[in-house]
Amino acid sequence: MDEQSARDFLTEDCVPTKPPEEVNALIKACRAAALRKEVPDLEAKTMEIPAEADGLLSEIKRDERLPTTVEMWKWSFREVQIDKLVCIQRYVDIPYADEVSGRLDLGTVEGRIKFCLTDEFRSVRSEIFAVPKDHLFAIKGEGNDMRVVRSGATLDAKTGDRTVSFTVGWGNPFVQVAKLRGRYILKNGYHRAFALRKRGLEYLPCILLEIDAYGDLECKGPPTYFSEKSIMGAHPPLFASFFDPEIAPPMKMNSFANVVVIRPDVTILDPEGMVGYLSNVRAEGLNPHPDNLEYIDVRPRHEDWNVYRLADGTTLKMRAMLTRVKRPQPNAPRGGADISNIMLVCNPAKGTKGPPEKMRPTPDELTAAIVDRDVRFKVISEPTSEYVTEEGKRILLRLKLFNLARTSKYDHSGDPLYLFNAKPELILVDS
């Protein structure tokens, strides 16, 4: 990473143990050491998994989560050389890697495969916090892997009541390495790869995917991940660097927890229902502000785009930004925040462009031109942007896409135009 990114990481995400001048000196020394290293051959060695594990691999093939993991790509079970893996993730939690690796015998082929391709390695401890009167639930889990894994809805025919449920669980257990343009890129399983390498093992059992494009990595970018420029550049970050104290000295990070928050959002719709709600309207912050407010300086710590993939190969990018924050004067009821209009950028798939239109259609014209009211999309990333006020308060901005509609209209470049229902959410963090 560049020096500024490293400085932000050390000062904001790590426990401060050195004065600023020593932090700056450490960053410069680590970067200089990384640039001194000769760029190695990036063609990692791979091996067949020993035949003695065929029975276990047959069981793994029957896992119902496997088809959604490999999707349409060519794939295989392989062992891949750890040191030459290109990293997308910037750091590993060493205590967590030590904890999960103590559950299995990594000295055997079967133990390593269970560690890298089954659920037996993972810690699944979680706790739930509820505010019943507000219908709010927060589930806190260990590690970074907890998520909403499925949802459902039922209808009580007698009362007309609908019950919506969410199952919060853990992502699939398969370590995945993606081969792209001759590079072997570790998609997930960083703590397991670290644990194996720490024990002196050279190869990582994994699902090896042969992907077509960088977007297939589903890499969300900073602050957790390296940028595309770093990953696909001439001097990419390699897994071996985690074990080079000149490049990656261990640091104590601030503690954090992975939390899934579920809270219903009740919205009043006009007679046009969801069609009207799909219109691209201005994203409002915290309602109109009284006159006796003053501005507070706010700066971005991290901003990024939401990314979505459509079935025809089109990529959509969406973004909103926190533009200003206000603080109430004495006796004023509340502060507020302003959020920019939501920006939508379309990277159409080959063959999906249309005739360029000189004049951009009005919202009413777009609504009348809807040809598909419920376009299916895959979420590639919905990152959280983070801002810091002059008082040190952290403000998180999340943007969620709920619905997407395709119109028959095109912009001046011939890119298809969409209407969407997306909602930004602001969260004030005390520290």
C-alpha positions in Angstrom: 0.0 0.0 0.0 1.1 3.6 -0.4 2.5 5.6 2.6 -0.7 7.5 3.2 -2.8 4.3 3.3 -0.3 2.7 5.6 -0.4 5.8 7.9 -4.2 5.8 8.0 -4.1 2.1 8.9 -1.6 2.4 11.7 -3.1 5.5 13.2 -6.8 4.6 12.8 -7.1 0.8 13.0 -4.1 -0.1 15.3 -3.4 0.6 18.9 -0.9 3.5 19.0 2.4 2.4 20.5 4.8 4.8 18.9 4.9 8.6 18.4 4.0 10.0 14.9 7.6 10.5 13.8 8.4 6.8 14.6 5.3 5.7 12.8 6.3 7.7 9.7 9.9 6.2 9.8 8.5 2.7 10.1 6.2 3.2 7.1 9.1 4.5 5.0 11.4 1.6 6.0 8.7 -1.0 5.2 7.9 0.5 1.9 11.6 0.8 1.0 12.1 -2.9 1.9 9.2 -4.0 -0.3 10.5 -2.0 -3.3 14.0 -3.5 -2.8 12.7 -7.0 -3.2 13.1 -8.5 -6.6 9.8 -9.3 -8.3 9.5 -13.1 -8.2 8.1 -15.4 -10.8 4.3 -15.2 -10.1 3.5 -18.6 -11.5 2.8 -20.6 -8.3 3.4 -24.3 -8.3 0.3 -26.5 -8.0 -0.1 -30.2 -7.1 -2.8 -32.8 -7.2 -4.3 -33.6 -3.8 -3.1 -37.1 -2.8 -5.4 -40.0 -3.8 -5.9 -41.0 -0.2 -8.2 -38.0 0.2 -10.5 -38.9 -2.6 -13.2 -40.1 -0.3 -13.2 -36.9 1.7 -13.2 -34.8 -1.5 -16.2 -36.8 -2.8 -18.1 -35.7 0.4 -17.1 -32.1 -0.2 -18.4 -32.3 -3.7 -21.9 -33.1 -2.3 -21.9 -30.0 -0.2 -24.9 -28.0 -1.4 -22.9 -24.7 -1.1 -20.4 -25.8 -3.7 -22.3 -24.9 -6.9 -22.9 -21.3 -5.8 -19.2 -21.1 -5.0 -17.7 -22.3 -8.3 -20.6 -20.9 -10.4 -19.8 -21.2 -14.1 -16.0 -21.2 -13.8 -13.7 -24.1 -14.6 -12.5 -25.4 -11.2 -10.6 -28.2 -9.5 -9.4 -29.3 -6.1 -5.6 -28.5 -6.0 -2.8 -27.7 -3.6 -1.2 -24.3 -4.4 2.2 -22.9 -3.3 1.4 -20.5 -0.5 4.3 -18.0 -0.8 3.5 -17.0 -4.4 -0.2 -16.4 -3.8 -1.1 -12.8 -4.6 -3.0 -11.1 -1.8 -6.1 -9.0 -1.9 -6.4 -8.8 1.9 -4.1 -6.4 3.7 -3.7 -8.1 7.0 -4.4 -11.2 9.1 -5.4 -11.5 12.7 -2.6 -13.7 14.1 -4.4 -14.7 17.4 -7.5 -15.8 15.4 -5.3 -17.8 13.0 -3.7 -19.5 15.9 -7.1 -20.2 17.5 -8.7 -21.8 14.5 -5.6 -23.9 13.6 -5.6 -25.6 16.9 -8.8 -27.5 16.2 -7.4 -30.1 13.7 -4.3 -32.1 13.1 -2.6 -30.2 10.3 0.1 -32.8 10.0 -2.1 -35.1 7.9 -3.6 -34.6 4.5 -7.1 -35.3 5.8 -6.6 -32.7 8.6 -5.4 -30.0 6.2 -8.3 -30.7 3.8 -10.8 -30.5 6.6 -9.1 -27.3 7.7 -9.3 -25.7 4.3 -12.5 -27.2 2.8 -15.0 -28.0 5.5 -16.7 -26.3 8.5 -14.6 -28.2 11.1 -12.1 -25.5 11.6 -14.3 -22.6 12.4 -15.5 -20.9 15.5 -19.3 -20.4 15.4 -19.8 -18.6 18.7 -22.3 -15.7 18.5 -24.6 -13.7 20.7 -27.8 -11.8 20.0 -29.0 -8.4 21.3 -32.7 -7.5 20.9 -34.8 -4.4 21.3 -38.3 -6.0 20.9 -40.3 -2.8 21.0 -38.3 -1.5 18.1 -38.2 -4.8 16.2 -34.4 -4.5 16.2 -32.0 -7.4 16.4 -28.2 -7.4 16.4 -26.2 -10.6 16.1 -22.5 -10.4 17.1 -20.1 -13.1 15.9 -16.5 -13.9 16.1 -14.2 -13.3 13.2 -15.3 -11.7 9.9 -17.4 -14.4 8.3 -20.8 -14.0 9.8 -23.5 -12.9 7.4 -27.2 -13.3 6.4 -27.1 -16.6 4.6 -30.8 -16.9 3.6 -34.2 -15.3 4.1 -37.8 -16.3 3.6 -41.4 -15.2 3.9 -44.6 -16.9 4.9 -48.3 -15.9 4.7 -50.9 -16.8 7.3 -54.0 -17.2 5.1 -56.3 -16.8 8.0 -55.0 -13.5 9.4 -53.2 -12.1 6.4 -50.0 -11.7 8.5 -46.7 -12.1 6.7 -43.7 -13.4 8.6 -40.3 -12.5 7.2 -37.3 -14.4 8.6 -33.5 -14.0 8.2 -31.0 -16.8 9.0 -27.7 -15.4 10.2 -24.8 -17.8 9.8 -21.4 -18.3 8.3 -20.1 -18.1 4.8 -19.0 -21.2 2.9 -15.9 -22.9 4.2 -14.0 -23.4 1.0 -10.6 -21.8 0.6 -10.5 -20.4 -2.9 -7.6 -19.4 -5.1 -8.4 -17.7 -8.4 -6.1 -17.9 -11.4 -6.2 -14.8 -13.5 -3.7 -13.8 -16.2 -1.1 -16.2 -14.9 -1.4 -15.1 -11.2 -2.8 -17.2 -8.4 -4.8 -14.8 -6.2 -6.1 -15.9 -2.8 -9.8 -15.0 -2.6 -10.4 -16.0 1.0 -9.0 -18.2 3.7 -6.2 -15.9 4.8 -6.1 -17.1 8.4 -5.9 -20.7 7.3 -3.2 -20.0 4.8 -1.3 -18.1 7.4 -1.6 -21.0 9.9 -0.3 -23.6 7.5 2.6 -21.4 6.4 3.5 -20.7 10.0 3.8 -24.4 10.6 6.3 -24.7 7.7 3.9 -26.1 5.2 4.4 -25.0 1.6 1.1 -25.8 -0.1 -2.6 -24.9 0.6 -5.5 -27.3 -0.3 -8.1 -25.2 -2.1 -10.7 -24.9 -4.8 -8.8 -23.5 -7.8 -11.0 -21.3 -10.0 -10.1 -20.1 -13.5 -11.7 -16.7 -13.6 -12.1 -14.4 -16.6 -11.9 -10.9 -15.2 -10.7 -8.9 -12.2 -14.4 -8.2 -11.2 -14.8 -12.0 -10.6 -12.6 -11.6 -7.5 -15.4 -9.6 -5.9 -12.7 -7.6 -4.2 -14.1 -4.6 -2.3 -10.9 -2.5 -2.2 -9.6 -0.4 0.7 -9.5 -0.3 3.7 -9.6 -4.2 4.1 -8.3 -5.0 0.6 -5.6 -3.8 -1.7 -6.5 -1.8 -4.8 -6.8 -3.3 -8.3 -3.7 -1.3 -9.2 -1.7 -3.1 -6.5 -3.1 -6.6 -7.1 -2.6 -6.6 -10.9 0.4 -4.3 -11.0 4.1 -5.1 -11.7 4.9 -5.6 -8.0 1.8 -7.3 -6.4 1.6 -8.1 -2.6 2.5 -11.7 -2.1 1.6 -14.0 0.8 5.3 -14.6 1.7 5.5 -10.9 2.7 3.4 -11.6 5.8 6.4 -13.5 7.1 9.0 -10.8 6.2 9.4 -8.5 9.3 11.0 -5.8 7.1 7.8 -5.5 5.1 5.0 -6.6 7.5 6.0 -6.1 11.2 3.3 -7.3 13.6 1.0 -4.6 15.0 -1.7 -4.7 17.6 -5.0 -3.8 16.0 -8.1 -2.3 17.7 -10.6 -4.9 18.6 -13.7 -5.2 16.4 -16.7 -7.5 16.0 -18.7 -8.6 13.0 -22.3 -7.6 13.6 -25.5 -8.2 11.6 -28.2 -5.7 12.3 -31.8 -6.5 11.3 -34.4 -3.7 11.5 -37.5 -3.2 9.4 -37.9 0.0 7.5 -41.5 1.1 7.0 -42.1 3.3 3.9 -45.3 5.0 2.6 -45.7 4.6 -1.1 -47.8 6.5 -3.5 -50.5 4.8 -5.6 -47.9 3.9 -8.2 -46.3 1.8 -5.5 -42.8 0.5 -6.2 -42.7 2.1 -9.6 -42.7 5.5 -8.1 -40.3 4.4 -5.4 -37.9 3.2 -8.0 -37.4 6.7 -9.3 -34.0 8.2 -8.9 -34.8 10.8 -6.3 -32.5 12.8 -4.1 -31.1 10.8 -1.2 -32.1 12.8 1.9 -30.1 12.9 5.1 -31.6 13.8 8.4 -34.7 16.0 7.5 -34.7 19.8 7.1 -32.4 21.6 9.6 -33.3 24.5 11.8 -31.6 27.8 11.2 -29.6 27.8 14.4 -27.1 25.2 13.2 -23.4 25.4 12.6 -21.2 23.4 10.3 -18.8 20.8 11.6 -15.7 19.9 9.6 -15.9 16.3 8.3 -13.4 14.4 6.2 -13.6 11.0 4.5 -11.6 8.2 6.0 -12.8 5.8 3.3 -15.2 6.1 0.4 -16.0 3.4 -2.2 -18.5 2.3 -4.8 -21.2 -0.3 -4.5 -20.8 -2.8 -7.3 -23.5 -5.0 -8.8 -23.5 -7.6 -11.7 -26.5 -8.2 -13.9 -27.3 -11.5 -15.6 -26.2 -10.1 -19.0 -22.8 -9.2 -17.8 -23.5 -5.5 -17.2 -21.7 -4.0 -14.2 -23.4 -1.2 -12.2 -21.6 1.0 -9.8 -23.5 3.2 -7.2 -22.3 5.7 -4.8 -23.5 8.4 -2.3 -21.3 10.7 -0.2 -21.7 12.6 3.0 -21.3 16.2 2.0 -21.6 18.1 5.3 -22.6 17.7 8.9 -24.3 20.3 11.1 -24.3 20.7 14.9 -27.2 22.4 16.8 -26.6 25.5 18.8 -27.9 25.5 22.4 -31.6 24.8 22.7 -31.7 23.5 19.1 -33.5 20.1 18.8 -31.0 18.2 16.8 -28.1 18.2 14.3 -28.2 16.9 10.8 -26.3 15.6 7.8 -26.5 16.1 4.1 -26.0 13.2 1.6 -25.3 13.7 -2.1 -27.5 12.5 -4.8 -27.0 8.8 -5.6 -24.7 8.3 -8.6 -25.2 5.3 -10.8 -22.6 4.3 -13.4 -23.3 1.6 -16.0 -20.6 -0.4 -17.6 -22.8 -2.3 -20.2 -21.9 -5.8 -21.4 -20.8 -6.2 -25.0 -23.8 -6.0 -27.3 -26.2 -4.3 -24.8 -25.6 -0.7 -25.9 -28.4 1.1 -27.7 -28.9 4.2 -29.9 -27.5 7.3 -28.1 -30.0 9.9 -27.1 -29.1 13.6 -27.0 -31.5 14.6 -24.3 -31.7 12.8 -21.0 -35.3 11.6 -20.4 -37.2 13.1 -17.4 -38.0 10.9 -14.4 -41.6 10.6 -15.7 -40.4 9.5 -19.1 -38.1 7.0 -17.6 -40.9 5.6 -15.4 -43.2 5.3 -18.5 -40.4 3.5 -20.4 -39.8 0.7 -17.8 -39.6 -2.7 -19.6 -38.5 -4.9 -16.7 -39.6 -3.8 -13.2 -37.5 -6.3 -11.3 -34.1 -6.8 -12.8 -32.1 -9.5 -11.0 -28.7 -8.5 -9.8 -25.8 -10.0 -7.8 -24.2 -7.9 -5.1 -20.4 -7.8 -5.7 -19.8 -5.3 -2.9 -21.8 -2.9 -0.7 -19.0 -1.3 1.3 -19.4 1.1 4.2 -18.0 4.6 3.8 -16.5 6.2 6.8 -16.1 9.8 7.8 -14.6 11.6 10.8 -15.8 14.9 12.3 -13.5 17.5 13.8 -14.6 16.3 17.2 -13.4 12.8 16.4 -16.8 11.3 15.9 -17.0 8.5 13.3 -20.0 8.5 10.9 -20.7 5.5 8.8 -22.6 5.7 5.5 -24.2 2.6 4.0 -26.0 2.5 0.7 -28.3 -0.5 0.0 -29.9 -1.3 -3.4 -33.3 -2.9 -3.0 -34.8 -2.9 -6.5 -33.7 -2.2 -10.1 -35.8 -1.5 -13.1 -34.6 -1.5 -16.8 -36.0 1.1 -19.2 -36.0 1.2 -23.0 -34.1 4.5 -22.8 -30.4 5.1 -23.4 -28.0 8.0 -22.5 -25.8 10.1 -24.8 -23.2 7.2 -24.9 -25.8 4.5 -25.7 -25.7 3.0 -22.2 -29.0 1.6 -21.0 -30.8 3.7 -18.3 -32.1 2.2 -15.1 -34.4 3.3 -12.3 -33.6 2.1 -8.8 -34.7 2.0 -5.2 -31.6 2.6 -3.0 -31.5 3.9 0.5 -28.5 5.5 2.4 -28.2 4.9 6.1 -26.1 7.0 8.5 -24.7 5.6 11.7 -23.0 7.7 14.3 -20.2 5.8 16.1 -19.1 7.2 19.5 -15.4 6.3 19.2 
